[in-house]
Amino acid sequence: MKLKLLEFTTNFLAQNGGKLLRWLFAGLAFLFLSTGFLYLFVDILKINMLLATFLSAESSTLLRFVVNSYWVFKVRKLSFRECWQYHLANAGAFFVWWSVTNVLIYFDVHYLLAGILAVGSSTLLSLYTNFFWIWRKRLTERSSST
């Protein structure tokens, strides 16, 4: 089991190392961009917090979908299906983050540490859904045509 996991990981990194680095960089960049959106909506446009957080999250999600498609996975034709899948993947990652955070808090882990640790779980789900679900078909088609 350990050997197969190591082999899978090695093959994945060999085939997707550049994409993975771009994906991680985009995620980090969007951490700051979504914070900027939140500031724009709350402090500059004076939108109430409930709506501002939704607008910030949706703006970031749509833009990150485009960045992931064009820059990370080199897909030049956007599809509604992939955008919808990306939204579902983000919702799933949020649910995992929320669940892991609250389970850790239940076991007396400090809430800030719990939130930070939960990011790892949600990031792994995002990585899986992005590389093996949303853009998998396109990646498979591209590699078989070359």
LOKOL-931097 format. One record per residue: residue number from 1; residue in three letters; x, y, z of N, C-alpha, C in turn. Coordinates in Angstrom, 1 decimal. Layout:
     n   res      nc1      nc2      nc3     cac1     cac2     cac3      cc1      cc2      cc3
   NUM   ALA        X        Y        Z        X        Y        Z        X        Y        Z
...
//
This chain:
     n   res      nc1      nc2      nc3     cac1     cac2     cac3      cc1      cc2      cc3
     1   MET      0.8     -1.2      0.0      0.0      0.0      0.0      0.9      1.3      0.0
     2   LYS      1.9      1.3      0.9      2.7      2.5      1.0      3.5      2.6     -0.3
     3   LEU      4.0      1.5     -0.9      4.7      1.6     -2.1      3.9      2.1     -3.3
     4   LYS      2.6      1.7     -3.4      1.7      2.2     -4.4      1.4      3.6     -4.2
     5   LEU      1.3      4.1     -3.0      1.0      5.5     -2.7      2.2      6.3     -3.1
     6   LEU      3.4      5.8     -2.8      4.6      6.5     -3.1      4.8      6.6     -4.7
     7   GLU      4.5      5.5     -5.3      4.6      5.4     -6.8      3.6      6.4     -7.4
     8   PHE      2.4      6.4     -6.9      1.4      7.3     -7.5      1.8      8.7     -7.3
     9   THR      2.3      9.1     -6.1      2.7     10.4     -5.8      3.8     10.9     -6.7
    10   THR      4.8     10.0     -6.8      6.0     10.3     -7.7      5.5     10.5     -9.1
    11   ASN      4.7      9.6     -9.6      4.2      9.8    -11.0      3.4     11.1    -11.2
    12   PHE      2.5     11.4    -10.2      1.7     12.6    -10.2      2.6     13.8    -10.3
    13   LEU      3.6     13.9     -9.4      4.5     15.0     -9.4      5.3     15.2    -10.6
    14   ALA      5.7     14.0    -11.2      6.5     14.1    -12.4      5.7     14.6    -13.6
    15   GLN      4.4     14.2    -13.6      3.5     14.6    -14.7      2.9     16.0    -14.5
    16   ASN      2.7     16.4    -13.3      2.0     17.6    -13.0      2.7     18.6    -12.1
    17   GLY      4.0     18.5    -11.9      4.7     19.4    -11.0      4.5     20.9    -11.3
    18   GLY      4.6     21.2    -12.6      4.4     22.6    -13.0      3.0     23.1    -12.7
    19   LYS      2.1     22.3    -13.1      0.7     22.6    -12.9      0.4     22.8    -11.4
    20   LEU      1.0     21.9    -10.6      0.7     21.9     -9.1      1.3     23.2     -8.5
    21   LEU      2.5     23.6     -9.0      3.1     24.8     -8.5      2.2     26.0     -8.9
    22   ARG      1.8     26.1    -10.1      0.9     27.2    -10.6     -0.4     27.2     -9.8
    23   TRP     -1.0     26.0     -9.5     -2.2     25.8     -8.8     -2.0     26.4     -7.3
    24   LEU     -1.0     26.0     -6.7     -0.7     26.5     -5.3     -0.4     28.0     -5.3
    25   PHE      0.3     28.5     -6.3      0.5     30.0     -6.4     -0.8     30.7     -6.6
    26   ALA     -1.6     30.2     -7.5     -2.9     30.8     -7.7     -3.8     30.9     -6.4
    27   GLY     -3.7     29.8     -5.7     -4.5     29.7     -4.4     -4.0     30.7     -3.4
    28   LEU     -2.7     30.9     -3.3     -2.1     31.9     -2.4     -2.5     33.3     -2.9
    29   ALA     -2.4     33.5     -4.2     -2.7     34.9     -4.7     -4.2     35.2     -4.5
    30   PHE     -5.0     34.2     -4.6     -6.5     34.5     -4.4     -6.8     34.7     -3.0
    31   LEU     -6.0     34.2     -2.1     -6.2     34.5     -0.6     -6.2     36.0     -0.5
    32   PHE     -5.2     36.6     -1.1     -5.0     38.1     -1.0     -6.1     38.8     -1.8
    33   LEU     -6.4     38.3     -3.0     -7.4     39.0     -3.8     -8.8     38.9     -3.2
    34   SER     -9.1     37.8     -2.6    -10.5     37.7     -2.0    -10.6     38.7     -0.8
    35   THR     -9.4     38.9     -0.1     -9.4     39.8      1.0     -9.6     41.2      0.5
    36   GLY     -9.0     41.5     -0.7     -9.1     42.8     -1.3    -10.6     43.0     -1.8
    37   PHE    -11.2     42.0     -2.3    -12.6     42.1     -2.7    -13.5     42.4     -1.5
    38   LEU    -13.2     41.7     -0.4    -14.0     42.0      0.8    -13.8     43.4      1.3
    39   TYR    -12.6     43.9      1.2    -12.4     45.3      1.6    -13.1     46.3      0.7
    40   LEU    -13.1     46.0     -0.6    -13.8     46.8     -1.6    -15.3     46.8     -1.3
    41   PHE    -15.9     45.7     -1.1    -17.3     45.6     -0.9    -17.8     46.2      0.4
    42   VAL    -17.0     46.0      1.4    -17.4     46.5      2.8    -17.0     48.0      3.0
    43   ASP    -15.7     48.3      2.8    -15.3     49.6      3.2    -15.5     50.7      2.1
    44   ILE    -15.4     50.3      0.9    -15.5     51.3     -0.2    -16.9     51.4     -0.7
    45   LEU    -17.5     50.2     -1.0    -18.9     50.3     -1.6    -20.0     50.2     -0.5
    46   LYS    -19.6     50.0      0.8    -20.5     50.0      1.9    -21.6     49.0      1.8
    47   ILE    -21.3     47.8      1.3    -22.3     46.8      1.2    -22.3     46.0      2.5
    48   ASN    -23.4     45.6      3.0    -23.5     44.9      4.3    -22.7     43.6      4.2
    49   MET    -22.2     43.2      5.4    -21.2     42.1      5.5    -21.8     40.8      4.9
    50   LEU    -23.0     40.4      5.1    -23.6     39.2      4.6    -23.5     39.1      3.1
    51   LEU    -23.9     40.2      2.4    -23.8     40.2      1.0    -22.4     40.4      0.5
    52   ALA    -21.6     41.2      1.2    -20.2     41.4      0.8    -19.4     40.1      0.8
    53   THR    -19.6     39.3      1.8    -18.8     38.0      1.9    -19.2     37.1      0.7
    54   PHE    -20.5     37.1      0.4    -21.0     36.3     -0.7    -20.4     36.8     -2.0
    55   LEU    -20.4     38.1     -2.2    -19.9     38.7     -3.5    -18.4     38.5     -3.6
    56   SER    -17.7     38.6     -2.5    -16.3     38.4     -2.5    -15.9     36.9     -2.8
    57   ALA    -16.7     36.0     -2.2    -16.4     34.6     -2.5    -16.8     34.2     -3.9
    58   GLU    -17.9     34.7     -4.4    -18.3     34.4     -5.8    -17.3     35.0     -6.8
    59   SER    -17.0     36.2     -6.6    -16.0     36.9     -7.5    -14.7     36.1     -7.5
    60   SER    -14.2     35.8     -6.4    -12.9     35.0     -6.3    -13.1     33.7     -7.0
    61   THR    -14.2     33.0     -6.7    -14.4     31.7     -7.3    -14.4     31.7     -8.8
    62   LEU    -15.1     32.7     -9.4    -15.2     32.8    -10.8    -13.9     33.1    -11.4
    63   LEU    -13.2     34.1    -10.8    -11.9     34.5    -11.4    -10.8     33.4    -11.2
    64   ARG    -10.9     32.7    -10.1     -9.9     31.6     -9.9    -10.2     30.4    -10.9
    65   PHE    -11.5     30.2    -11.2    -11.9     29.2    -12.2    -11.2     29.5    -13.5
    66   VAL    -11.3     30.8    -13.9    -10.7     31.2    -15.2     -9.2     31.1    -15.1
    67   VAL     -8.6     31.5    -14.0     -7.1     31.4    -13.9     -6.7     29.9    -13.9
    68   ASN     -7.4     29.1    -13.2     -7.1     27.6    -13.2     -7.2     27.1    -14.6
    69   SER     -8.3     27.4    -15.3     -8.5     26.9    -16.6     -7.4     27.3    -17.6
    70   TYR     -7.2     28.6    -17.7     -6.2     29.1    -18.7     -4.8     29.0    -18.3
    71   TRP     -4.4     29.3    -17.0     -3.0     29.3    -16.6     -2.5     28.0    -16.1
    72   VAL     -3.3     27.4    -15.2     -2.9     26.2    -14.6     -3.0     25.0    -15.5
    73   PHE     -4.2     24.8    -16.1     -4.5     23.6    -16.9     -4.4     23.8    -18.4
    74   LYS     -4.2     25.1    -18.8     -4.0     25.4    -20.2     -5.2     25.1    -21.1
    75   VAL     -6.4     25.2    -20.5     -7.6     25.0    -21.2     -8.1     26.3    -21.8
    76   ARG     -8.2     26.4    -23.1     -8.5     27.7    -23.7    -10.0     27.9    -24.0
    77   LYS    -10.8     26.9    -23.8    -12.2     27.0    -24.0    -12.9     26.7    -22.7
    78   LEU    -13.5     27.7    -22.1    -14.2     27.5    -20.8    -15.5     26.8    -21.0
    79   SER    -15.9     26.0    -20.0    -17.2     25.3    -20.1    -18.0     25.5    -18.9
    80   PHE    -19.3     25.6    -19.1    -20.2     25.8    -18.0    -20.2     24.6    -17.0
    81   ARG    -20.0     23.4    -17.6    -19.9     22.2    -16.8    -18.8     22.2    -15.8
    82   GLU    -17.6     22.6    -16.3    -16.4     22.7    -15.5    -16.6     23.8    -14.4
    83   CYS    -17.2     24.9    -14.8    -17.5     26.0    -13.8    -18.4     25.5    -12.7
    84   TRP    -19.4     24.8    -13.1    -20.4     24.3    -12.1    -19.6     23.2    -11.2
    85   GLN    -18.8     22.4    -11.8    -18.1     21.4    -11.0    -17.1     22.1    -10.1
    86   TYR    -16.5     23.2    -10.5    -15.6     24.0     -9.7    -16.3     24.6     -8.5
    87   HIS    -17.5     25.1     -8.7    -18.3     25.6     -7.6    -18.7     24.5     -6.6
    88   LEU    -19.0     23.3     -7.1    -19.3     22.2     -6.2    -18.1     21.8     -5.4
    89   ALA    -16.9     21.7     -6.1    -15.7     21.4     -5.4    -15.4     22.4     -4.3
    90   ASN    -15.6     23.7     -4.6    -15.3     24.7     -3.6    -16.2     24.5     -2.4
    91   ALA    -17.5     24.2     -2.7    -18.5     24.0     -1.6    -18.1     22.8     -0.8
    92   GLY    -17.6     21.7     -1.4    -17.2     20.6     -0.7    -16.0     20.8      0.1
    93   ALA    -15.0     21.6     -0.4    -13.8     21.9      0.4    -14.2     22.8      1.6
    94   PHE    -15.1     23.7      1.4    -15.6     24.5      2.5    -16.2     23.6      3.6
    95   PHE    -17.0     22.7      3.2    -17.7     21.8      4.1    -16.6     20.9      4.9
    96   VAL    -15.6     20.5      4.2    -14.5     19.7      4.8    -13.8     20.6      5.8
    97   TRP    -13.5     21.8      5.4    -12.8     22.7      6.3    -13.6     23.0      7.6
    98   TRP    -14.9     23.3      7.4    -15.8     23.5      8.5    -15.9     22.3      9.4
    99   SER    -16.1     21.2      8.8    -16.2     19.9      9.6    -15.0     19.6     10.4
   100   VAL    -13.8     19.6      9.8    -12.6     19.3     10.5    -12.3     20.3     11.6
   101   THR    -12.5     21.6     11.3    -12.3     22.6     12.3    -13.1     22.3     13.5
   102   ASN    -14.4     22.0     13.3    -15.3     21.8     14.5    -15.0     20.5     15.2
   103   VAL    -14.6     19.5     14.5    -14.2     18.2     15.2    -13.0     18.4     16.0
   104   LEU    -12.0     19.1     15.5    -10.8     19.4     16.3    -11.1     20.3     17.5
   105   ILE    -12.0     21.2     17.3    -12.4     22.1     18.5    -13.1     21.2     19.6
   106   TYR    -13.9     20.2     19.1    -14.5     19.3     20.0    -13.5     18.6     20.9
   107   PHE    -12.3     18.3     20.3    -11.2     17.6     21.0    -10.3     18.5     21.6
   108   ASP    -10.7     19.7     21.9    -10.0     20.7     22.7     -8.8     21.3     22.0
   109   VAL     -8.8     21.3     20.6     -7.7     22.0     19.9     -8.2     23.4     19.8
   110   HIS     -7.3     24.4     20.1     -7.6     25.8     20.0     -8.2     26.1     18.6
   111   TYR     -9.3     26.9     18.6    -10.0     27.2     17.4     -9.1     27.7     16.2
   112   LEU     -8.2     28.6     16.5     -7.3     29.1     15.5     -6.4     28.0     14.9
   113   LEU     -5.8     27.2     15.8     -5.0     26.1     15.3     -5.9     25.1     14.5
   114   ALA     -7.1     24.8     15.0     -8.0     23.9     14.3     -8.3     24.4     12.9
   115   GLY     -8.6     25.7     12.8     -8.8     26.3     11.5     -7.7     26.1     10.5
   116   ILE     -6.5     26.4     11.0     -5.3     26.2     10.2     -5.0     24.8      9.8
   117   LEU     -5.2     23.9     10.7     -5.0     22.4     10.4     -6.0     22.0      9.4
   118   ALA     -7.2     22.5      9.5     -8.3     22.1      8.6     -8.1     22.5      7.2
   119   VAL     -7.3     23.6      7.0     -6.9     24.1      5.7     -6.3     22.9      4.9
   120   GLY     -5.4     22.2      5.5     -4.8     21.1      4.8     -5.8     20.1      4.3
   121   SER     -6.8     19.7      5.0     -7.8     18.8      4.5     -8.6     19.4      3.4
   122   SER     -9.0     20.6      3.5     -9.8     21.2      2.4     -8.9     21.4      1.1
   123   THR     -7.6     21.7      1.3     -6.7     21.8      0.2     -6.5     20.5     -0.5
   124   LEU     -6.4     19.4      0.2     -6.2     18.1     -0.4     -7.5     17.8     -1.2
   125   LEU     -8.7     18.1     -0.7     -9.9     17.8     -1.5     -9.9     18.7     -2.7
   126   SER     -9.5     19.9     -2.6     -9.5     20.8     -3.8     -8.5     20.3     -4.8
   127   LEU     -7.4     19.9     -4.4     -6.4     19.4     -5.3     -6.9     18.2     -6.0
   128   TYR     -7.5     17.3     -5.3     -8.1     16.1     -5.9     -9.2     16.4     -6.9
   129   THR    -10.1     17.2     -6.5    -11.2     17.6     -7.4    -10.8     18.3     -8.6
   130   ASN     -9.8     19.2     -8.5     -9.3     20.0     -9.6     -8.5     19.1    -10.6
   131   PHE     -7.6     18.3    -10.1     -6.8     17.5    -11.0     -7.4     16.2    -11.5
   132   PHE     -8.3     15.6    -10.7     -8.8     14.3    -11.0    -10.3     14.3    -11.4
   133   TRP    -11.0     15.4    -11.3    -12.4     15.4    -11.6    -12.7     16.5    -12.6
   134   ILE    -12.5     17.8    -12.3    -13.0     18.9    -13.1    -12.2     18.9    -14.4
   135   TRP    -10.9     18.9    -14.4    -10.1     19.1    -15.6     -9.4     17.8    -16.0
   136   ARG     -9.8     16.6    -15.5     -9.2     15.3    -15.8     -9.5     15.0    -17.3
   137   LYS    -10.7     15.1    -17.7    -11.1     14.7    -19.1    -10.2     15.5    -20.1
   138   ARG    -10.2     16.8    -19.9     -9.4     17.7    -20.8     -7.9     17.3    -20.8
   139   LEU     -7.4     17.0    -19.6     -6.0     16.6    -19.5     -5.7     15.3    -20.2
   140   THR     -6.7     14.3    -20.0     -6.5     13.0    -20.6     -6.6     13.2    -22.1
   141   GLU     -7.5     13.9    -22.7     -7.7     14.1    -24.1     -6.4     14.8    -24.7
   142   ARG     -5.8     15.8    -24.0     -4.7     16.5    -24.5     -3.5     15.6    -24.5
   143   SER     -3.3     14.8    -23.4     -2.1     13.9    -23.4     -2.2     12.7    -24.4
   144   SER     -3.4     12.3    -24.7     -3.5     11.2    -25.7     -3.4     11.7    -27.1
   145   SER     -3.6     13.0    -27.3     -3.6     13.5    -28.7     -2.1     14.0    -29.0
   146   THR     -1.2     14.0    -28.1      0.2     14.4    -28.4      1.0     13.2    -28.6
//
